[in-house]
Each structure stands twice: as structure tokens, then as C-alpha cells.
Amino acid sequence: MHTAAYIPPDHRRHDIDALRALAFLFVILYHVGMYYVAGWHWHLKSPHEAEWLRWPMAMLNLWRMDLVFLISGVSLGFLSRGQGTWALLRSRGLRLMLPLAFGMAVIVPYQAYAQGVANGMVAPGFGAFLLRYLSMSAPWPKQAFDGAEFGITWNHLWYLPYLFTYTAIVALTLLLWKSAAGQRVRRGFNGLRGWKLLLLPAVPLLLWTMLLASRFPATHNLVRDFHLHSIYFTVFLYGYWMGVDTGVWKELERLRRVSLALALAVIATFFTLRAVTSGPPSGLSMDVLRVLYLWLTVAAILGYGHRYLNRPWPWLRWANESVYPWYVLHQTLIIIGAVLLAPLALGPVVEPALLMALTIFGCWALTDGLVRRVNFLRPLFGLKLRRPASRQPLPPEPEWRSPSPRA
């Protein structure tokens, strides 16, 4: 029996902040890769498509958003300690749904326009396209762009309504999670040690995959994406349960080398079976390998993050305020960069390097030069309004530390 130990309210988990920023950096890298990977559907595709990219892209794709949702669950675990149901719904709703509405109206339309023009189903002229897109008064040609059947699309911003839905479910059942039964479930999960922590959390993910994956392929349609919902909401709950417990994080740190070694062994086996199997890989053995790799990789990342990132890095405050605007902006900047660079025929090395550099520079310039400075823009990108400076000096912000600081 393990006694639960909880992080005091005045402490901050720097490793979670750092992992959030790094996870979204991987999302940007992944979306640049989507422009170049051969055989994978995306809004635009480069003439320099590469078959070899499927391997690293698959390695990243099998866990990248699961890590993001787990970290989001950890954040909710901290937030829910000081807020009730309606306060959580109000604060999370404003921070998630306002950027979604703004992004769908202002940031995302160029992605749909560029895809429609590339498909030959939308006439050139962004102004005319935008008026029709925002009015939603006339149907688009079938498959003109992703989401054309709805007249308007959220594209990469699908994470925001998904996260708000999961947050709302937990907020509306907050009394259940804080009840004796809910606390027993939380303690049961956080009490997992050794092989149990590396294997048992994968079991529900495997069950959902076996039951739902073939019937409900990923669509990013909020009301029909049952398989992705089952996976993402489960890892979101894991993060919510883990958030304020110290024992499970220490155990993940202790097991970090084992979880990494096992994850590498599992993905090597997965790719070997793909290479020797004709046709797309399927069956129970492949499902087991996918899910094991997902959880072991997430466990390794959390363990290494807790060991090496749980300190107040100088760049962390800037990253915390930049990650949300970067997420909102990045895919449109990738599309713009791809449209601008394609006619230059720079080749399969220079072009992707330049596209990545332009995307990062654009995110930095727009965020630091505009979004963070203009107060009315801040909530549109998920940031809090800047308050006027008080004449009375404020007490120093608490130094939020790891519960077990290391020299």
C-alpha cells in the first residue's frame, strides 16, 4: 500500500510547463513533415514527397497528441484544486473556445483557400473566397478542402474543442472525482509501481482500439470520432489523476530507462512486422504493439522530463506565454510558406529547412511583436489580459519548485 503524497498548492511543476512547450514544438515539426511525407493526406503536398519520412512520422504520430492530452489533464488536475465546476467551465471555455472561433474565422481560412485552389475547386482570389467562407451561404464543391461539407473548418484547431469537451466532462463530474470512490480510483492509478505502471495503463487503450478503431477511423469530427475520443479522454484522465501526486512521478522517473528501452524494442518489432507483411499492418498483435509503444513512450518522456526539466529554466516563462499563439498560428504559416517556396524549386533539402525556419520565425515575430503586446489580441490567442500596473508593489511571485528538488 502506497501512501499518497501531494504537491502543495504553492508549487509549480516546471517539467510539465517545459514538456507542454516541447510537445507543441513536435506538433509544428510534424505538420511540416506532413507536407513532405509520401502517401499521407494533407492540405497541400510537396513535389518532393519522401517515402522514408513515413518511418519517423509514424514513430511520432503514435504518441504526439496523446502526450499533449495527458499534459492537459495534468494541468486540469492542478486547476481543479482551486476552482469549482462553473469556475472551471467559465475559465476554460473562454480560454479555449474564443481562440477557436477567432482561429476559424481569421487564421484557418487561408489553409482552406490554398487547398481549394490546389485542388482546382476554388477560384483564385482570397478576398472573394473569404467572403463566401464567412457567410457560409453557398455550398462548396465536394472535397474542395478538408471540412468543405460544413462550409467552415477548424483544421489543426480541432484540439481545442476536444480539450474543452474533456474538460467539461470532468468539471461536470467534479463531485464524483472528489468523492471517496473517485479518490480510490485516483489512488489506485497513482499507486501503480514497477511493471504495473508500464503495462496496466495500456490495457484500456488496447480495449478501445480493439472495439472502436476499425469502426470509427480518425476524422476530427467532434461528434463521430469515437475511437480517438476513447484514447485521448483516457490519457487525459490519467494526467488528471497524476497531476498533484508525487509518488507516481518519482516512479516514472525511476523507470525512465526501462520504459525507453522497452519503447524502442516495441517500435522496432512493429516496424519489422510492417516490413515483412504484405499490405497494411493489422490484427491484434499490431494493436498491442501500437498501444504499448504509445504508453511506454509517454511514460519515458514523463520520466525523463521529471528528472531533467523540473527546474525554473530562464526560457520557461516566455515559452509558457508563447506556446498557445504558436499553436494557433503555425499551420497557416506552414501553408503560406509552402505556397511561396514551391515556385522557387529549391529542392528536397533546402526547401524543408527554409520552410521550418520561416514557420518558426513567423510564429516568433507575430507572437512577440504583436499578439503579446496588443492587449485585445491576447484573449483571441488564449492569453490573459495584461492588467494595469499597480502603484503598490506586488508581493514576489512564489518560487514554484519540484517537491523533491535536486542540486
C-alpha positions as a Python dict, from the first residue, in 0.01 Angstrom:
ca = {
    (1, 'M'): (0, 0, 0),
    (2, 'H'): (148, 333, -106),
    (3, 'T'): (67, 649, 85),
    (4, 'A'): (-32, 932, -149),
    (5, 'A'): (180, 1245, -132),
    (6, 'Y'): (53, 1559, -298),
    (7, 'I'): (224, 1867, -432),
    (8, 'P'): (148, 2178, -223),
    (9, 'P'): (-70, 2441, -394),
    (10, 'D'): (213, 2699, -399),
    (11, 'H'): (449, 2479, -600),
    (12, 'R'): (473, 2470, -978),
    (13, 'R'): (570, 2176, -1195),
    (14, 'H'): (833, 2320, -1428),
    (15, 'D'): (871, 1989, -1611),
    (16, 'I'): (507, 1997, -1718),
    (17, 'D'): (546, 2352, -1847),
    (18, 'A'): (859, 2253, -2037),
    (19, 'L'): (705, 1935, -2179),
    (20, 'R'): (399, 2130, -2295),
    (21, 'A'): (620, 2366, -2493),
    (22, 'L'): (830, 2083, -2636),
    (23, 'A'): (522, 1877, -2724),
    (24, 'F'): (377, 2160, -2931),
    (25, 'L'): (716, 2212, -3096),
    (26, 'F'): (690, 1848, -3206),
    (27, 'V'): (342, 1928, -3342),
    (28, 'I'): (491, 2205, -3559),
    (29, 'L'): (769, 1975, -3680),
    (30, 'Y'): (513, 1704, -3755),
    (31, 'H'): (295, 1936, -3962),
    (32, 'V'): (593, 2048, -4168),
    (33, 'G'): (664, 1678, -4224),
    (34, 'M'): (304, 1623, -4338),
    (35, 'Y'): (375, 1844, -4639),
    (36, 'Y'): (658, 1611, -4747),
    (37, 'V'): (566, 1259, -4634),
    (38, 'A'): (462, 1040, -4926),
    (39, 'G'): (118, 880, -4931),
    (40, 'W'): (-31, 1066, -4634),
    (41, 'H'): (-319, 1304, -4697),
    (42, 'W'): (-267, 1669, -4604),
    (43, 'H'): (-398, 2007, -4722),
    (44, 'L'): (-108, 2057, -4963),
    (45, 'K'): (159, 1813, -5080),
    (46, 'S'): (510, 1890, -5194),
    (47, 'P'): (656, 1765, -5523),
    (48, 'H'): (947, 1649, -5304),
    (49, 'E'): (746, 1378, -5125),
    (50, 'A'): (967, 1124, -4950),
    (51, 'E'): (888, 761, -4873),
    (52, 'W'): (1149, 739, -4596),
    (53, 'L'): (964, 1002, -4392),
    (54, 'R'): (687, 753, -4317),
    (55, 'W'): (902, 581, -4055),
    (56, 'P'): (992, 878, -3832),
    (57, 'M'): (648, 1030, -3889),
    (58, 'A'): (481, 709, -3774),
    (59, 'M'): (705, 696, -3467),
    (60, 'L'): (595, 1049, -3378),
    (61, 'N'): (231, 1012, -3477),
    (62, 'L'): (166, 717, -3246),
    (63, 'W'): (211, 926, -2928),
    (64, 'R'): (239, 1300, -3001),
    (65, 'M'): (-123, 1406, -2934),
    (66, 'D'): (-163, 1152, -2655),
    (67, 'L'): (121, 1329, -2471),
    (68, 'V'): (-44, 1667, -2533),
    (69, 'F'): (-378, 1549, -2391),
    (70, 'L'): (-213, 1385, -2090),
    (71, 'I'): (-27, 1709, -2011),
    (72, 'S'): (-357, 1897, -2049),
    (73, 'G'): (-509, 1658, -1796),
    (74, 'V'): (-222, 1725, -1555),
    (75, 'S'): (-290, 2099, -1587),
    (76, 'L'): (-658, 2044, -1510),
    (77, 'G'): (-560, 1844, -1203),
    (78, 'F'): (-382, 2150, -1067),
    (79, 'L'): (-653, 2397, -1173),
    (80, 'S'): (-939, 2196, -1024),
    (81, 'R'): (-791, 2221, -675),
    (82, 'G'): (-881, 2590, -655),
    (83, 'Q'): (-1192, 2611, -875),
    (84, 'G'): (-1538, 2460, -875),
    (85, 'T'): (-1736, 2328, -1169),
    (86, 'W'): (-1870, 2655, -1304),
    (87, 'A'): (-1548, 2846, -1249),
    (88, 'L'): (-1361, 2579, -1445),
    (89, 'L'): (-1616, 2581, -1727),
    (90, 'R'): (-1608, 2960, -1747),
    (91, 'S'): (-1230, 2997, -1740),
    (92, 'R'): (-1158, 2703, -1972),
    (93, 'G'): (-1442, 2794, -2206),
    (94, 'L'): (-1313, 3146, -2251),
    (95, 'R'): (-955, 3034, -2299),
    (96, 'L'): (-1035, 2752, -2544),
    (97, 'M'): (-1347, 2848, -2738),
    (98, 'L'): (-1268, 3216, -2803),
    (99, 'P'): (-938, 3129, -2980),
    (100, 'L'): (-1123, 2853, -3168),
    (101, 'A'): (-1388, 3094, -3300),
    (102, 'F'): (-1126, 3356, -3387),
    (103, 'G'): (-898, 3099, -3547),
    (104, 'M'): (-1175, 2952, -3763),
    (105, 'A'): (-1274, 3298, -3884),
    (106, 'V'): (-931, 3460, -3927),
    (107, 'I'): (-638, 3217, -3907),
    (108, 'V'): (-762, 2896, -4073),
    (109, 'P'): (-939, 3030, -4389),
    (110, 'Y'): (-617, 3066, -4588),
    (111, 'Q'): (-547, 2696, -4535),
    (112, 'A'): (-884, 2606, -4689),
    (113, 'Y'): (-833, 2856, -4971),
    (114, 'A'): (-486, 2725, -5062),
    (115, 'Q'): (-610, 2365, -5059),
    (116, 'G'): (-915, 2451, -5271),
    (117, 'V'): (-703, 2635, -5529),
    (118, 'A'): (-451, 2349, -5539),
    (119, 'N'): (-738, 2103, -5595),
    (120, 'G'): (-877, 2316, -5877),
    (121, 'M'): (-1211, 2356, -5698),
    (122, 'V'): (-1176, 2715, -5574),
    (123, 'A'): (-1112, 3012, -5799),
    (124, 'P'): (-804, 3223, -5719),
    (125, 'G'): (-882, 3535, -5518),
    (126, 'F'): (-862, 3511, -5141),
    (127, 'G'): (-1091, 3807, -5074),
    (128, 'A'): (-1383, 3656, -5263),
    (129, 'F'): (-1317, 3318, -5102),
    (130, 'L'): (-1314, 3469, -4752),
    (131, 'L'): (-1647, 3648, -4800),
    (132, 'R'): (-1812, 3328, -4916),
    (133, 'Y'): (-1640, 3121, -4645),
    (134, 'L'): (-1751, 3350, -4362),
    (135, 'S'): (-2106, 3387, -4492),
    (136, 'M'): (-2150, 3007, -4526),
    (137, 'S'): (-2426, 3097, -4773),
    (138, 'A'): (-2333, 2868, -5061),
    (139, 'P'): (-2213, 2506, -5059),
    (140, 'W'): (-1856, 2433, -5163),
    (141, 'P'): (-1768, 2175, -5426),
    (142, 'K'): (-1738, 1832, -5270),
    (143, 'Q'): (-1391, 1776, -5121),
    (144, 'A'): (-1277, 2128, -5216),
    (145, 'F'): (-1094, 2141, -4886),
    (146, 'D'): (-1098, 1950, -4560),
    (147, 'G'): (-1428, 2036, -4392),
    (148, 'A'): (-1590, 2178, -4705),
    (149, 'E'): (-1908, 1983, -4632),
    (150, 'F'): (-1960, 2205, -4326),
    (151, 'G'): (-1881, 2528, -4511),
    (152, 'I'): (-1625, 2625, -4248),
    (153, 'T'): (-1343, 2426, -4089),
    (154, 'W'): (-1122, 2421, -3781),
    (155, 'N'): (-839, 2215, -3938),
    (156, 'H'): (-550, 2194, -3689),
    (157, 'L'): (-752, 2371, -3419),
    (158, 'W'): (-956, 2053, -3359),
    (159, 'Y'): (-756, 2005, -3037),
    (160, 'L'): (-939, 2300, -2875),
    (161, 'P'): (-1299, 2167, -2892),
    (162, 'Y'): (-1177, 1820, -2799),
    (163, 'L'): (-995, 1956, -2495),
    (164, 'F'): (-1292, 2169, -2390),
    (165, 'T'): (-1523, 1867, -2418),
    (166, 'Y'): (-1299, 1654, -2197),
    (167, 'T'): (-1255, 1939, -1951),
    (168, 'A'): (-1632, 1993, -1936),
    (169, 'I'): (-1693, 1622, -1869),
    (170, 'V'): (-1451, 1625, -1576),
    (171, 'A'): (-1579, 1961, -1447),
    (172, 'L'): (-1941, 1847, -1455),
    (173, 'T'): (-1850, 1529, -1267),
    (174, 'L'): (-1611, 1701, -1026),
    (175, 'L'): (-1806, 1589, -721),
    (176, 'L'): (-1768, 1230, -838),
    (177, 'W'): (-1391, 1259, -875),
    (178, 'K'): (-1363, 1424, -534),
    (179, 'S'): (-1582, 1160, -368),
    (180, 'A'): (-1442, 865, -175),
    (181, 'A'): (-1493, 636, -476),
    (182, 'G'): (-1325, 884, -710),
    (183, 'Q'): (-1031, 920, -476),
    (184, 'R'): (-993, 542, -459),
    (185, 'V'): (-968, 529, -838),
    (186, 'R'): (-709, 807, -833),
    (187, 'R'): (-507, 639, -558),
    (188, 'G'): (-529, 305, -737),
    (189, 'F'): (-380, 451, -1054),
    (190, 'N'): (-116, 656, -876),
    (191, 'G'): (-24, 356, -662),
    (192, 'L'): (92, 154, -964),
    (193, 'R'): (458, 62, -936),
    (194, 'G'): (714, -122, -1147),
    (195, 'W'): (582, -331, -1436),
    (196, 'K'): (224, -247, -1342),
    (197, 'L'): (280, 121, -1419),
    (198, 'L'): (440, 33, -1753),
    (199, 'L'): (173, -214, -1867),
    (200, 'L'): (-164, -174, -1696),
    (201, 'P'): (-245, 181, -1822),
    (202, 'A'): (-211, 43, -2175),
    (203, 'V'): (-488, -214, -2121),
    (204, 'P'): (-787, 28, -2152),
    (205, 'L'): (-622, 185, -2457),
    (206, 'L'): (-592, -159, -2616),
    (207, 'L'): (-956, -240, -2540),
    (208, 'W'): (-1076, 85, -2702),
    (209, 'T'): (-858, 17, -3004),
    (210, 'M'): (-990, -338, -3047),
    (211, 'L'): (-1352, -228, -3008),
    (212, 'L'): (-1356, 102, -3197),
    (213, 'A'): (-1058, 154, -3430),
    (214, 'S'): (-1193, -37, -3730),
    (215, 'R'): (-1544, 106, -3696),
    (216, 'F'): (-1452, 468, -3630),
    (217, 'P'): (-1138, 580, -3815),
    (218, 'A'): (-996, 918, -3718),
    (219, 'T'): (-1197, 1209, -3864),
    (220, 'H'): (-1151, 1502, -3619),
    (221, 'N'): (-1528, 1530, -3636),
    (222, 'L'): (-1621, 1604, -3274),
    (223, 'V'): (-1944, 1403, -3272),
    (224, 'R'): (-1819, 1094, -3459),
    (225, 'D'): (-1456, 1047, -3359),
    (226, 'F'): (-1530, 776, -3104),
    (227, 'H'): (-1201, 588, -3124),
    (228, 'L'): (-984, 898, -3085),
    (229, 'H'): (-1213, 1024, -2808),
    (230, 'S'): (-1173, 697, -2618),
    (231, 'I'): (-793, 715, -2638),
    (232, 'Y'): (-749, 1086, -2579),
    (233, 'F'): (-1001, 1108, -2295),
    (234, 'T'): (-842, 810, -2122),
    (235, 'V'): (-492, 960, -2124),
    (236, 'F'): (-647, 1295, -2028),
    (237, 'L'): (-791, 1124, -1719),
    (238, 'Y'): (-453, 966, -1647),
    (239, 'G'): (-300, 1313, -1644),
    (240, 'Y'): (-581, 1449, -1428),
    (241, 'W'): (-528, 1172, -1173),
    (242, 'M'): (-149, 1203, -1177),
    (243, 'G'): (-129, 1581, -1159),
    (244, 'V'): (-83, 1652, -789),
    (245, 'D'): (57, 1317, -678),
    (246, 'T'): (432, 1290, -616),
    (247, 'G'): (476, 914, -586),
    (248, 'V'): (374, 823, -941),
    (249, 'W'): (607, 1089, -1085),
    (250, 'K'): (900, 960, -881),
    (251, 'E'): (824, 610, -1008),
    (252, 'L'): (810, 725, -1370),
    (253, 'E'): (1146, 893, -1316),
    (254, 'R'): (1291, 575, -1163),
    (255, 'L'): (1163, 365, -1455),
    (256, 'R'): (1263, 608, -1730),
    (257, 'R'): (1547, 398, -1874),
    (258, 'V'): (1340, 79, -1868),
    (259, 'S'): (1039, 246, -2034),
    (260, 'L'): (1261, 399, -2304),
    (261, 'A'): (1436, 70, -2378),
    (262, 'L'): (1105, -115, -2396),
    (263, 'A'): (951, 153, -2620),
    (264, 'L'): (1242, 124, -2864),
    (265, 'A'): (1217, -256, -2864),
    (266, 'V'): (842, -244, -2926),
    (267, 'I'): (862, 5, -3214),
    (268, 'A'): (1148, -194, -3372),
    (269, 'T'): (930, -505, -3360),
    (270, 'F'): (636, -308, -3501),
    (271, 'F'): (836, -180, -3797),
    (272, 'T'): (989, -522, -3860),
    (273, 'L'): (645, -678, -3885),
    (274, 'R'): (532, -397, -4116),
    (275, 'A'): (830, -457, -4340),
    (276, 'V'): (773, -831, -4376),
    (277, 'T'): (393, -817, -4400),
    (278, 'S'): (226, -752, -4733),
    (279, 'G'): (-46, -489, -4715),
    (280, 'P'): (-127, -257, -4427),
    (281, 'P'): (-43, -399, -4084),
    (282, 'S'): (-345, -513, -3885),
    (283, 'G'): (-455, -764, -3626),
    (284, 'L'): (-431, -797, -3251),
    (285, 'S'): (-51, -823, -3240),
    (286, 'M'): (-10, -492, -3422),
    (287, 'D'): (-270, -325, -3198),
    (288, 'V'): (-84, -448, -2890),
    (289, 'L'): (246, -312, -3023),
    (290, 'R'): (94, 25, -3116),
    (291, 'V'): (-64, 76, -2775),
    (292, 'L'): (240, -48, -2581),
    (293, 'Y'): (465, 183, -2778),
    (294, 'L'): (228, 475, -2714),
    (295, 'W'): (221, 432, -2337),
    (296, 'L'): (585, 333, -2291),
    (297, 'T'): (700, 635, -2493),
    (298, 'V'): (477, 871, -2295),
    (299, 'A'): (599, 714, -1970),
    (300, 'A'): (962, 757, -2077),
    (301, 'I'): (907, 1120, -2176),
    (302, 'L'): (736, 1197, -1846),
    (303, 'G'): (1009, 1021, -1650),
    (304, 'Y'): (1297, 1194, -1826),
    (305, 'G'): (1111, 1525, -1812),
    (306, 'H'): (1061, 1495, -1437),
    (307, 'R'): (1428, 1410, -1390),
    (308, 'Y'): (1585, 1678, -1607),
    (309, 'L'): (1329, 1954, -1675),
    (310, 'N'): (1176, 2019, -1334),
    (311, 'R'): (1358, 2344, -1266),
    (312, 'P'): (1282, 2712, -1342),
    (313, 'W'): (1454, 2741, -1681),
    (314, 'P'): (1519, 3101, -1794),
    (315, 'W'): (1320, 3043, -2115),
    (316, 'L'): (1020, 2884, -1948),
    (317, 'R'): (818, 3197, -1870),
    (318, 'W'): (850, 3311, -2232),
    (319, 'A'): (763, 2963, -2362),
    (320, 'N'): (455, 2937, -2141),
    (321, 'E'): (310, 3255, -2288),
    (322, 'S'): (418, 3179, -2644),
    (323, 'V'): (309, 2818, -2689),
    (324, 'Y'): (-64, 2888, -2737),
    (325, 'P'): (-24, 3161, -3004),
    (326, 'W'): (238, 2949, -3181),
    (327, 'Y'): (-7, 2660, -3190),
    (328, 'V'): (-285, 2877, -3335),
    (329, 'L'): (-60, 3035, -3599),
    (330, 'H'): (180, 2765, -3709),
    (331, 'Q'): (-15, 2562, -3966),
    (332, 'T'): (-135, 2864, -4161),
    (333, 'L'): (224, 2989, -4168),
    (334, 'I'): (338, 2649, -4298),
    (335, 'I'): (80, 2668, -4578),
    (336, 'I'): (178, 3025, -4666),
    (337, 'G'): (546, 2928, -4668),
    (338, 'A'): (477, 2623, -4886),
    (339, 'V'): (285, 2834, -5141),
    (340, 'L'): (562, 3094, -5153),
    (341, 'L'): (852, 2847, -5173),
    (342, 'A'): (707, 2592, -5419),
    (343, 'P'): (767, 2804, -5735),
    (344, 'L'): (1134, 2852, -5639),
    (345, 'A'): (1210, 2478, -5678),
    (346, 'L'): (1473, 2483, -5405),
    (347, 'G'): (1495, 2106, -5377),
    (348, 'P'): (1423, 1844, -5109),
    (349, 'V'): (1685, 1970, -4860),
    (350, 'V'): (1689, 2349, -4878),
    (351, 'E'): (1313, 2392, -4912),
    (352, 'P'): (1203, 2199, -4598),
    (353, 'A'): (1480, 2360, -4392),
    (354, 'L'): (1373, 2703, -4511),
    (355, 'L'): (1004, 2622, -4458),
    (356, 'M'): (1071, 2521, -4098),
    (357, 'A'): (1280, 2833, -4040),
    (358, 'L'): (1015, 3062, -4190),
    (359, 'T'): (741, 2898, -3981),
    (360, 'I'): (933, 2940, -3655),
    (361, 'F'): (1034, 3295, -3743),
    (362, 'G'): (675, 3384, -3833),
    (363, 'C'): (540, 3238, -3509),
    (364, 'W'): (801, 3428, -3307),
    (365, 'A'): (758, 3759, -3493),
    (366, 'L'): (378, 3760, -3477),
    (367, 'T'): (363, 3642, -3116),
    (368, 'D'): (636, 3858, -2965),
    (369, 'G'): (589, 4154, -3195),
    (370, 'L'): (208, 4170, -3199),
    (371, 'V'): (-3, 3920, -3004),
    (372, 'R'): (167, 3955, -2666),
    (373, 'R'): (191, 4335, -2696),
    (374, 'V'): (-163, 4421, -2809),
    (375, 'N'): (-393, 4361, -2514),
    (376, 'F'): (-719, 4299, -2702),
    (377, 'L'): (-545, 4032, -2915),
    (378, 'R'): (-424, 3832, -2618),
    (379, 'P'): (-754, 3654, -2532),
    (380, 'L'): (-800, 3572, -2902),
    (381, 'F'): (-483, 3362, -2875),
    (382, 'G'): (-557, 3212, -2535),
    (383, 'L'): (-358, 3461, -2324),
    (384, 'K'): (-477, 3653, -2022),
    (385, 'L'): (-525, 4029, -2048),
    (386, 'R'): (-242, 4238, -1912),
    (387, 'R'): (-357, 4423, -1602),
    (388, 'P'): (-254, 4786, -1548),
    (389, 'A'): (47, 4808, -1321),
    (390, 'S'): (-48, 4871, -960),
    (391, 'R'): (110, 5159, -773),
    (392, 'Q'): (150, 4933, -474),
    (393, 'P'): (434, 4685, -510),
    (394, 'L'): (308, 4331, -550),
    (395, 'P'): (440, 4053, -331),
    (396, 'P'): (703, 3842, -507),
    (397, 'E'): (571, 3554, -708),
    (398, 'P'): (630, 3226, -524),
    (399, 'E'): (920, 3021, -648),
    (400, 'W'): (737, 2710, -761),
    (401, 'R'): (969, 2418, -713),
    (402, 'S'): (973, 2046, -758),
    (403, 'P'): (852, 1869, -444),
    (404, 'S'): (1185, 1686, -438),
    (405, 'P'): (1449, 1941, -553),
    (406, 'R'): (1785, 1817, -663),
    (407, 'A'): (2113, 2003, -664),
}
